Amino acid sequence: MGGYFGGCLARAGHDVVFIARGEHLRAMQTHGLQVESPTGEFLITPVQATDDPSRAGPADVIILGVKAWQVPDAALALRPMLGPQTFVVPLQNGVEAPEQLAVAIGPSRVVGGLCRIFCMIAGPGHIRRVGPDPTVTVGEMDRRPSERLERLRTALEAAGVAAEVTADIHVALWEKFLFLAPVSGLGAVTRAPFGIMRSVPETRHLLLGAIREIEAVGRARGIALPADAVERALRAVDAAPAGGSASMQRDIIAGKPSELESQNGAVVRLGRDTGVPTPVNAFIYQALLPLEMRARGAIPFTPVGA
């Protein structure tokens, strides 16, 4: 996400600094950043990129594109980039990143944000986007009108990224959560792409159950979801690319640490806090937990068939 949106902004002439690591960083510093999408390719060179946030200097806005489980550490690392007016836009999956950031750097610096994009690191210094055109949605956590977010929206739109400032970012975050957590978790359990999960009656039944549980948890937490929230989530499932998959699903299958705790795990935790039963999400979470613990080095074992 950071590579794609930052690349679009840099191409449009904005002063963008990328925070990256390892081979990805070295490739960007040596050869630039290549961005590939269904609408064409472009190369940003030279690239301002570093693995040390203190070298980036104070920023107007920080777009946080790390994985959800990396947010607490990222919140500490980005402090050298905070100037008097700096604000942070978390684009993580799940619904907890804004609150985690607010605790670490103060609520006035944090806005809510989400994006809808299918992209990946195709190789060091190479971002590949697939699927439909991406969108970014942002909003103030206190739901007030925001001049700073209008400026960000204008910059993104001018860079070719569809962007929206919403009056209630909490609803927007939970609407995405209704779609993403079920397909991510069930996709990791079944190892099936979107098209298979939604077309097999038994897995579609599980998807529907997981979506309904998340809706119930959200309403219990005071989120003003629309009356047809479940139907809208199902329409999003049906509209997703048939051969597509979620990033959490891909991470778990690849044996990497994932966003399990921030997605299905969060549904279970938040449901427990509000007294809402979440048996389908609990099954998904519990079934995947051994693989998550293995990926994090907590329990060593070789998966069957590996």
Residue frames relative to the residue before (quaternion, step in Angstrom):
aa qw qx qy qz dx dy dz
M 1.0000 0.0000 0.0000 0.0000 0.00 0.00 0.00
G 0.6816 0.4991 -0.2976 0.4448 3.54 0.83 -0.99
G 0.6554 0.5161 -0.3098 0.4562 3.54 1.01 -0.84
Y 0.6830 0.4892 -0.2982 0.4531 3.56 0.93 -0.87
F 0.7327 0.4204 -0.2598 0.4679 3.59 0.65 -1.07
G 0.6364 0.5153 -0.3290 0.4704 3.58 1.03 -0.73
G 0.6347 0.5322 -0.3272 0.4549 3.56 1.05 -0.77
C 0.6434 0.5175 -0.3206 0.4641 3.57 0.98 -0.84
L 0.6726 0.4895 -0.2987 0.4678 3.59 0.94 -0.87
A 0.6455 0.5119 -0.3249 0.4645 3.60 0.99 -0.79
R 0.6344 0.5263 -0.3307 0.4596 3.60 0.99 -0.81
A 0.6854 0.4783 -0.2788 0.4730 3.59 1.09 -0.70
G 0.6469 -0.5757 0.3038 0.3972 3.59 1.27 0.12
H 0.4927 0.6556 -0.4425 0.3629 3.59 1.21 0.13
D 0.4987 -0.6385 0.5050 0.2975 3.55 -1.24 0.59
V 0.0494 0.8296 -0.5449 0.1112 3.57 -0.09 1.34
V 0.1000 -0.7566 0.6438 0.0554 3.55 -1.01 0.90
F 0.2352 -0.7733 0.5773 0.1157 3.57 -0.82 1.03
I 0.2009 -0.7325 0.6366 0.1336 3.55 -1.03 0.85
A 0.1353 0.7985 -0.5635 0.1630 3.57 -0.47 1.20
R 0.3080 -0.7508 0.5621 0.1598 3.56 -1.34 0.12
G 0.8677 0.2559 -0.1086 0.4122 3.50 -1.43 0.16
E 0.8400 -0.1589 0.1393 0.4997 3.54 -1.14 -0.78
H 0.5978 0.5670 -0.3565 0.4406 3.57 1.09 -0.70
L 0.6631 0.4936 -0.2928 0.4805 3.57 0.94 -0.92
R 0.6811 0.4987 -0.3035 0.4418 3.60 0.79 -0.96
A 0.6423 0.5137 -0.3261 0.4661 3.58 1.02 -0.76
M 0.6450 0.5146 -0.3225 0.4639 3.59 0.97 -0.81
Q 0.6794 0.4935 -0.2944 0.4563 3.57 0.91 -0.88
T 0.7180 0.4522 -0.2440 0.4694 3.58 1.09 -0.72
H 0.8378 0.1979 -0.0495 0.5065 3.55 0.78 -1.06
G 0.5556 -0.5881 0.4065 0.4245 3.60 1.23 -0.24
L 0.5097 -0.6220 0.4991 0.3228 3.55 -1.35 -0.10
Q 0.1706 -0.7784 0.6002 0.0691 3.55 -0.72 1.14
V 0.0775 -0.7874 0.6115 0.0090 3.57 -0.83 1.03
E 0.0817 -0.8023 0.5911 -0.0156 3.54 -0.72 1.17
S 0.0905 0.7887 -0.6024 0.0834 3.57 -0.96 0.87
P 0.6742 -0.4903 0.3455 0.4309 3.60 -1.22 0.20
T 0.6985 0.4617 -0.2712 0.4747 3.59 1.20 -0.44
G 0.7703 -0.3017 0.1786 0.5326 3.60 1.26 0.10
E 0.3947 -0.6951 0.5498 0.2423 3.54 -1.36 -0.02
F 0.0291 0.7731 -0.6324 -0.0403 3.54 -1.28 0.35
L 0.2758 -0.7484 0.5869 0.1389 3.54 -1.27 0.50
I 0.1934 -0.7536 0.6190 0.1072 3.55 -0.90 0.99
T 0.2628 0.7449 -0.5784 0.2039 3.57 -0.60 1.15
P 0.5134 -0.2664 -0.8090 0.1044 1.54 -1.70 1.81
V 0.3728 -0.7139 0.5552 0.2075 3.55 -1.32 0.39
Q 0.3117 -0.6913 0.6132 0.2212 3.54 -1.09 0.75
A 0.2209 0.7807 -0.5447 0.2121 3.59 -0.30 1.24
T 0.0700 0.7873 -0.6059 0.0901 3.55 -1.03 0.85
D 0.3715 -0.6942 0.5546 0.2692 3.56 -1.28 0.26
D 0.6568 0.4743 -0.2885 0.5103 3.57 1.35 0.08
P 0.3359 -0.7758 0.4943 0.2026 3.64 -0.23 1.21
S 0.6013 0.5770 -0.3766 0.4044 3.61 1.06 -0.56
R 0.6495 0.5098 -0.3174 0.4663 3.61 1.21 -0.39
A 0.5806 0.6189 -0.3667 0.3813 3.58 1.22 -0.30
G 0.3703 -0.7314 0.4913 0.2942 3.56 1.10 -0.63
P 0.6787 -0.4841 0.3426 0.4331 3.61 -1.22 0.26
A 0.2370 -0.7868 0.5609 0.1011 3.56 -0.97 0.91
D 0.5068 -0.5881 0.5208 0.3550 3.54 -1.28 0.36
V 0.7884 -0.0547 0.0765 0.6080 3.55 0.91 -0.96
I 0.1967 -0.7521 0.6187 0.1131 3.56 -1.09 0.75
I 0.1770 -0.7550 0.6248 0.0907 3.56 -0.75 1.11
L 0.2020 -0.8145 0.5386 0.0755 3.55 -0.41 1.26
G 0.0309 -0.8481 0.5273 -0.0422 3.55 -0.39 1.26
V 0.3882 0.7227 -0.4921 0.2913 3.61 1.17 0.38
K 0.6368 -0.4844 0.4147 0.4334 3.57 -1.33 0.09
A 0.6543 -0.5499 0.3451 0.3879 3.58 -1.14 0.62
W 0.6843 0.4918 -0.3025 0.4453 3.60 0.94 -0.77
Q 0.6471 0.5178 -0.3146 0.4628 3.61 1.28 -0.22
V 0.4276 0.7471 -0.4396 0.2566 3.60 1.26 -0.18
P 0.6663 0.5033 -0.3488 0.4256 3.69 0.74 -0.84
D 0.6750 0.4669 -0.3004 0.4859 3.62 0.94 -0.80
A 0.6394 0.5233 -0.3292 0.4571 3.59 0.99 -0.78
A 0.6122 0.5647 -0.3507 0.4281 3.59 1.03 -0.74
L 0.6639 0.4749 -0.2953 0.4965 3.58 1.06 -0.72
A 0.6826 0.5174 -0.2956 0.4231 3.57 0.92 -0.91
L 0.7046 0.4948 -0.2823 0.4232 3.61 1.00 -0.72
R 0.4103 0.7518 -0.4535 0.2467 3.61 1.21 -0.15
P 0.6478 0.5152 -0.3574 0.4327 3.67 0.92 -0.66
M 0.6594 0.5128 -0.3082 0.4552 3.60 1.23 -0.33
L 0.5500 0.6390 -0.3833 0.3772 3.58 1.27 -0.05
G 0.0965 -0.7716 0.6278 0.0343 3.52 -0.66 1.17
P 0.7741 -0.3654 0.2255 0.4651 3.62 -1.25 -0.03
Q 0.8014 0.2726 -0.1238 0.5178 3.61 0.98 -0.81
T 0.3792 0.7540 -0.4732 0.2526 3.60 1.23 0.12
F 0.0009 0.7737 -0.6327 -0.0318 3.55 -1.07 0.74
V 0.3552 -0.7516 0.5353 0.1497 3.54 -1.19 0.70
V 0.1671 -0.7732 0.6082 0.0655 3.55 -0.97 0.97
P 0.1384 -0.7911 0.5893 0.0875 3.63 -0.34 1.14
L 0.1475 -0.8005 0.5777 0.0611 3.57 -0.87 0.98
Q 0.3160 0.7906 -0.4769 0.2180 3.57 1.22 0.45
N 0.5340 -0.5607 0.5173 0.3645 3.51 -1.34 0.34
G 0.6760 0.4589 -0.3544 0.4548 3.57 -1.16 0.54
V 0.4737 -0.6943 0.4854 0.2409 3.54 -1.33 -0.05
E 0.6293 0.6053 -0.3075 0.3782 3.61 1.24 -0.04
A 0.4993 0.7010 -0.4207 0.2870 3.62 1.15 -0.37
P 0.6543 0.5123 -0.3604 0.4238 3.67 0.78 -0.77
E 0.6653 0.4937 -0.3110 0.4657 3.59 0.94 -0.82
Q 0.6306 0.5274 -0.3384 0.4579 3.59 1.00 -0.76
L 0.6665 0.4906 -0.2975 0.4759 3.57 0.97 -0.82
A 0.6374 0.5463 -0.3302 0.4316 3.57 0.95 -0.88
V 0.6298 0.5273 -0.3316 0.4641 3.58 1.02 -0.76
A 0.7293 0.4643 -0.2418 0.4405 3.58 0.94 -0.90
I 0.8383 0.1756 -0.0562 0.5131 3.61 0.88 -0.89
G 0.6295 -0.5447 0.3318 0.4438 3.59 1.26 0.05
P 0.5314 -0.6821 0.4032 0.2996 3.59 -0.86 0.95
S 0.6251 0.5688 -0.3632 0.3922 3.62 0.99 -0.62
R 0.6722 0.5002 -0.2928 0.4606 3.59 1.18 -0.47
V 0.7047 0.4816 -0.2433 0.4607 3.59 1.22 -0.35
V 0.0845 -0.7486 0.6549 0.0601 3.53 -1.05 0.86
G 0.4876 -0.6274 0.5016 0.3420 3.56 -1.26 0.18
G 0.0650 0.8132 -0.5755 0.0573 3.54 -1.08 0.69
L 0.0275 0.7669 -0.6412 -0.0036 3.52 -1.27 0.44
C 0.1281 -0.7729 0.6118 0.1094 3.53 -1.25 0.34
R 0.2409 -0.7150 0.6337 0.1708 3.50 -1.31 0.39
I 0.2901 0.7426 -0.5328 0.2839 3.53 -0.29 1.31
F 0.1794 -0.7280 0.6481 0.1337 3.54 -1.19 0.63
C 0.2894 0.7476 -0.5505 0.2332 3.57 -0.34 1.23
M 0.1001 -0.7851 0.6108 0.0232 3.54 -1.29 0.39
I 0.4785 -0.5865 0.5428 0.3639 3.54 -1.34 0.16
A 0.2537 -0.8005 0.5291 0.1224 3.57 -0.35 1.27
G 0.7549 -0.1541 0.1170 0.6267 3.55 1.26 -0.47
P 0.7042 -0.4390 0.3028 0.4687 3.61 -1.16 0.20
G 0.8425 0.1140 -0.1163 0.5136 3.56 -0.75 1.07
H 0.6764 0.4666 -0.2647 0.5046 3.58 1.27 0.23
I 0.0916 -0.7901 0.6061 0.0062 3.57 -0.55 1.23
R 0.0899 -0.7892 0.6063 0.0379 3.58 -0.93 0.93
R 0.1220 -0.7714 0.6215 0.0616 3.57 -0.87 1.02
V 0.0783 -0.7764 0.6246 0.0301 3.54 -1.02 0.87
G 0.7224 0.4609 -0.2990 0.4200 3.56 -1.28 0.12
P 0.7771 -0.3574 0.2429 0.4575 3.56 -1.30 -0.27
D 0.6812 -0.4736 0.3596 0.4271 3.55 -1.30 0.29
P 0.4444 -0.7160 0.4678 0.2663 3.61 -0.88 0.88
T 0.1707 -0.7561 0.6207 0.1179 3.53 -1.32 0.35
V 0.1850 -0.7446 0.6302 0.1193 3.55 -1.27 0.53
T 0.0697 -0.7778 0.6243 0.0208 3.55 -0.97 0.93
V 0.0062 -0.7980 0.6016 -0.0350 3.59 -0.85 0.99
G 0.0844 0.7897 -0.6057 0.0492 3.54 -1.27 0.39
E 0.5266 -0.6100 0.4800 0.3466 3.55 -1.15 0.57
M 0.5414 -0.6533 0.4268 0.3130 3.56 -1.01 0.84
D 0.7034 0.4232 -0.2673 0.5047 3.60 1.16 -0.52
R 0.4994 -0.7151 0.3688 0.3212 3.57 1.37 0.31
R 0.4619 0.6812 -0.4627 0.3294 3.62 1.15 0.31
P 0.6047 -0.5223 0.4343 0.4159 3.62 -1.23 0.34
S 0.1426 -0.8326 0.5351 0.0081 3.56 -0.98 0.80
E 0.3237 -0.7505 0.5489 0.1752 3.55 -0.59 1.15
R 0.6519 0.5248 -0.3343 0.4333 3.60 0.97 -0.80
L 0.6752 0.4728 -0.3071 0.4757 3.58 1.03 -0.65
E 0.5848 0.5422 -0.3769 0.4712 3.59 1.12 -0.47
R 0.6330 0.5110 -0.3359 0.4747 3.60 1.03 -0.72
L 0.6489 0.5045 -0.3188 0.4719 3.60 0.98 -0.81
R 0.6343 0.5312 -0.3294 0.4550 3.58 0.96 -0.86
T 0.6532 0.5187 -0.3108 0.4557 3.56 0.93 -0.89
A 0.6599 0.5084 -0.3090 0.4588 3.57 0.95 -0.87
L 0.6642 0.4988 -0.3054 0.4656 3.59 0.94 -0.85
E 0.6500 0.5162 -0.3184 0.4580 3.57 0.92 -0.89
A 0.6674 0.4946 -0.3009 0.4683 3.58 0.96 -0.85
A 0.6726 0.4745 -0.2847 0.4914 3.58 1.22 -0.49
G 0.6058 -0.6025 0.3376 0.3950 3.57 1.28 0.13
V 0.5837 0.5539 -0.3794 0.4567 3.59 1.24 0.35
A 0.3937 -0.7108 0.5286 0.2455 3.59 -0.71 1.03
A 0.0333 0.8183 -0.5672 0.0867 3.59 -0.67 1.11
E 0.1033 -0.7875 0.6074 0.0146 3.52 -1.17 0.73
V 0.2230 -0.7091 0.6483 0.1648 3.54 -1.17 0.70
T 0.1681 -0.8218 0.5412 0.0596 3.57 -0.47 1.20
A 0.5308 -0.6420 0.4565 0.3124 3.56 -1.15 0.64
D 0.7944 0.1376 -0.0779 0.5864 3.61 1.15 -0.50
I 0.1974 -0.8201 0.5305 0.0843 3.55 0.03 1.32
H 0.5686 0.5977 -0.3917 0.4075 3.61 1.13 -0.52
V 0.6473 0.4970 -0.3124 0.4862 3.58 0.97 -0.83
A 0.6581 0.5201 -0.3170 0.4427 3.59 0.89 -0.91
L 0.6487 0.5154 -0.3177 0.4612 3.59 0.97 -0.84
W 0.6993 0.4620 -0.2789 0.4687 3.59 0.89 -0.87
E 0.6026 0.5429 -0.3717 0.4516 3.60 1.06 -0.57
K 0.6494 0.4785 -0.3206 0.4966 3.60 1.00 -0.72
F 0.6129 0.5659 -0.3326 0.4399 3.58 1.05 -0.84
L 0.6219 0.5559 -0.3347 0.4384 3.59 1.00 -0.80
F 0.7005 0.4411 -0.2607 0.4968 3.57 1.05 -0.75
L 0.7728 0.4575 -0.2308 0.3744 3.54 0.62 -1.20
A 0.6631 0.5209 -0.3396 0.4166 3.62 0.79 -0.89
P 0.6707 0.4882 -0.3300 0.4505 3.67 0.83 -0.77
V 0.7133 0.4370 -0.2906 0.4645 3.63 0.77 -0.91
S 0.6150 0.5448 -0.3533 0.4473 3.60 1.10 -0.61
G 0.7278 0.4430 -0.2502 0.4598 3.54 0.75 -1.05
L 0.7010 0.4509 -0.2799 0.4763 3.57 0.81 -0.95
G 0.6027 0.5513 -0.3544 0.4553 3.57 1.12 -0.59
A 0.6603 0.4922 -0.3106 0.4747 3.58 1.04 -0.75
V 0.6406 0.5131 -0.3290 0.4670 3.59 1.04 -0.73
T 0.7727 0.3721 -0.1891 0.4782 3.60 0.82 -0.99
R 0.2501 -0.7722 0.5227 0.2605 3.58 1.20 -0.63
A 0.4899 0.6527 -0.4211 0.3958 3.56 1.15 0.64
P 0.4864 -0.6470 0.4931 0.3189 3.61 -1.13 0.60
F 0.7480 -0.4153 0.2737 0.4395 3.54 -1.32 0.25
G 0.6733 0.5376 -0.3125 0.4001 3.57 0.82 -0.97
I 0.6707 0.4761 -0.2979 0.4845 3.58 1.02 -0.74
M 0.6544 0.5315 -0.3280 0.4264 3.58 0.84 -0.91
R 0.7366 0.4306 -0.2442 0.4609 3.57 0.91 -0.86
S 0.7027 0.4800 -0.2756 0.4470 3.60 1.17 -0.44
V 0.6174 0.4955 -0.3537 0.4982 3.61 1.17 -0.42
P 0.4814 -0.7137 0.4088 0.3029 3.64 -0.48 1.09
E 0.6742 0.5121 -0.3167 0.4278 3.60 0.90 -0.83
T 0.6967 0.4341 -0.2920 0.4909 3.61 0.92 -0.79
R 0.5889 0.5425 -0.3779 0.4648 3.61 1.09 -0.54
H 0.6187 0.5394 -0.3390 0.4598 3.58 1.06 -0.75
L 0.6562 0.4931 -0.3108 0.4793 3.61 1.00 -0.79
L 0.6152 0.5398 -0.3446 0.4598 3.59 1.00 -0.79
L 0.6675 0.5010 -0.3011 0.4613 3.57 0.87 -0.93
G 0.6517 0.5155 -0.3183 0.4563 3.58 0.96 -0.81
A 0.6622 0.4992 -0.3094 0.4654 3.57 0.95 -0.84
I 0.6354 0.5258 -0.3255 0.4625 3.60 1.01 -0.81
R 0.6666 0.5036 -0.3084 0.4549 3.59 0.88 -0.89
E 0.6263 0.5300 -0.3459 0.4552 3.59 1.01 -0.71
I 0.6647 0.4954 -0.3117 0.4643 3.60 0.91 -0.88
E 0.6119 0.5367 -0.3480 0.4652 3.59 1.01 -0.73
A 0.6714 0.5002 -0.3060 0.4532 3.60 0.88 -0.92
V 0.6439 0.5072 -0.3261 0.4709 3.61 1.00 -0.79
G 0.6554 0.5209 -0.3185 0.4447 3.58 0.91 -0.88
R 0.6700 0.4860 -0.3074 0.4694 3.58 0.89 -0.88
A 0.6394 0.5226 -0.3301 0.4573 3.59 1.02 -0.74
R 0.6944 0.4392 -0.2651 0.5046 3.59 1.19 -0.51
G 0.6091 -0.6152 0.3315 0.3750 3.58 1.25 0.30
I 0.4287 0.6832 -0.4821 0.3420 3.59 1.19 0.38
A 0.3478 -0.7754 0.4992 0.1691 3.58 -0.69 1.13
L 0.0032 -0.8307 0.5551 -0.0418 3.55 0.61 1.16
P 0.5345 -0.6215 0.4484 0.3564 3.61 -1.05 0.63
A 0.6595 -0.5399 0.3527 0.3861 3.56 -1.20 0.55
D 0.7518 0.3614 -0.2044 0.5123 3.59 1.08 -0.67
A 0.1911 0.8321 -0.5049 0.1271 3.61 1.15 0.57
V 0.6570 0.5065 -0.3207 0.4571 3.60 0.93 -0.85
E 0.6622 0.5018 -0.3063 0.4647 3.58 0.91 -0.90
R 0.6450 0.5138 -0.3251 0.4628 3.59 1.00 -0.75
A 0.6363 0.5187 -0.3288 0.4669 3.58 1.02 -0.76
L 0.6508 0.5051 -0.3158 0.4708 3.57 0.99 -0.80
R 0.6264 0.5221 -0.3438 0.4657 3.59 1.02 -0.71
A 0.6303 0.5215 -0.3320 0.4697 3.59 1.07 -0.71
V 0.6142 0.5280 -0.3396 0.4782 3.59 1.06 -0.75
D 0.7018 0.4769 -0.2719 0.4540 3.58 0.85 -0.95
A 0.6867 0.4783 -0.2803 0.4703 3.59 1.15 -0.55
A 0.5200 0.6511 -0.4158 0.3643 3.61 1.23 -0.32
P 0.6184 -0.5534 0.3892 0.3999 3.63 -1.10 0.59
A 0.5337 -0.6736 0.4041 0.3132 3.59 -0.75 1.05
G 0.7467 0.3822 -0.2187 0.4985 3.58 1.00 -0.75
G 0.4823 0.7089 -0.4061 0.3161 3.58 1.32 0.04
S 0.1236 -0.7608 0.6322 0.0793 3.51 -1.38 0.24
A 0.4987 -0.6475 0.4899 0.3034 3.56 -1.27 0.39
S 0.6156 -0.5788 0.3833 0.3730 3.58 -1.13 0.64
M 0.6278 0.5284 -0.3497 0.4520 3.62 0.99 -0.72
Q 0.6185 0.5453 -0.3238 0.4639 3.55 1.04 -0.83
R 0.6843 0.4839 -0.2875 0.4637 3.59 0.86 -0.96
D 0.6428 0.5275 -0.3286 0.4478 3.59 0.98 -0.81
I 0.6725 0.4901 -0.3087 0.4606 3.60 0.86 -0.91
I 0.6576 0.5044 -0.3165 0.4615 3.60 0.90 -0.86
A 0.6941 0.4644 -0.2685 0.4801 3.59 1.09 -0.73
G 0.5141 -0.6675 0.4090 0.3506 3.59 1.25 -0.04
K 0.4939 0.6576 -0.4260 0.3771 3.58 1.22 0.46
P 0.5945 -0.5010 0.4556 0.4336 3.61 -1.23 0.25
S 0.1439 -0.8233 0.5485 0.0249 3.56 -0.95 0.87
E 0.5994 -0.5587 0.4426 0.3642 3.53 -1.40 -0.11
L 0.1964 0.8211 -0.5162 0.1438 3.60 1.15 0.50
E 0.6832 0.4834 -0.2989 0.4584 3.61 0.87 -0.90
S 0.6991 0.4684 -0.2684 0.4688 3.60 1.09 -0.66
Q 0.7182 0.3945 -0.2499 0.5159 3.58 1.20 -0.29
N 0.8191 0.1623 -0.1172 0.5376 3.65 -0.13 -1.13
G 0.6142 0.5427 -0.3472 0.4557 3.59 1.07 -0.65
A 0.6461 0.5123 -0.3180 0.4679 3.57 1.03 -0.79
V 0.6031 0.5465 -0.3627 0.4540 3.61 1.02 -0.73
V 0.6683 0.4983 -0.3014 0.4628 3.58 0.89 -0.93
R 0.6801 0.4914 -0.2981 0.4551 3.61 0.86 -0.93
L 0.7022 0.4588 -0.2762 0.4691 3.56 0.82 -0.98
G 0.6104 0.5383 -0.3444 0.4680 3.58 1.12 -0.62
R 0.6408 0.5154 -0.3227 0.4685 3.56 0.98 -0.84
D 0.6598 0.5231 -0.3078 0.4432 3.60 0.96 -0.88
T 0.7635 0.3567 -0.1885 0.5043 3.60 1.07 -0.71
G 0.5106 -0.6809 0.3974 0.3430 3.57 1.29 0.07
V 0.4918 0.6425 -0.4358 0.3941 3.59 1.19 0.56
P 0.3924 -0.7208 0.5122 0.2532 3.64 -0.70 0.97
T 0.0414 -0.7995 0.5993 -0.0036 3.57 -1.00 0.84
P 0.0150 0.8688 -0.4950 -0.0040 3.64 0.73 0.97
V 0.6550 0.5026 -0.3427 0.4483 3.63 0.94 -0.72
N 0.6769 0.4679 -0.2924 0.4872 3.59 0.90 -0.88
A 0.6122 0.5395 -0.3509 0.4594 3.58 1.07 -0.64
F 0.6280 0.5212 -0.3347 0.4711 3.59 0.99 -0.80
I 0.6607 0.5046 -0.3129 0.4593 3.59 0.84 -0.96
Y 0.6752 0.5042 -0.2938 0.4511 3.57 0.84 -1.00
Q 0.7042 0.4691 -0.2749 0.4567 3.57 0.79 -0.99
A 0.6402 0.5299 -0.3279 0.4493 3.60 1.04 -0.72
L 0.7356 0.4194 -0.2268 0.4812 3.58 1.05 -0.76
L 0.4939 0.7093 -0.4163 0.2823 3.59 1.17 -0.44
P 0.6379 0.5174 -0.3717 0.4327 3.69 0.83 -0.70
L 0.6554 0.4986 -0.3175 0.4702 3.60 0.98 -0.78
E 0.6345 0.5195 -0.3297 0.4678 3.59 1.05 -0.74
M 0.6589 0.5015 -0.3059 0.4699 3.58 0.96 -0.87
R 0.6267 0.5221 -0.3362 0.4709 3.58 1.04 -0.72
A 0.6602 0.5196 -0.3119 0.4438 3.59 0.90 -0.91
R 0.7251 0.4095 -0.2324 0.5025 3.58 1.12 -0.62
G 0.5634 -0.6548 0.3603 0.3522 3.57 1.27 0.23
A 0.4462 0.7142 -0.4461 0.3029 3.59 1.24 0.23
I 0.7898 0.0370 -0.0179 0.6120 3.59 1.07 -0.71
P 0.2401 -0.7974 0.5349 0.1427 3.60 -0.48 1.11
F 0.2823 0.7236 -0.6088 0.1613 3.55 -0.98 0.89
T 0.4156 -0.6770 0.5446 0.2691 3.55 -1.24 0.40
P 0.4225 -0.7092 0.4920 0.2767 3.63 -0.59 1.04
V 0.5670 -0.6038 0.4424 0.3438 3.53 -1.05 0.79
G 0.8017 0.2583 -0.2153 0.4941 3.55 -0.90 0.99
A 0.5464 0.6277 -0.4063 0.3774 3.59 1.22 -0.18
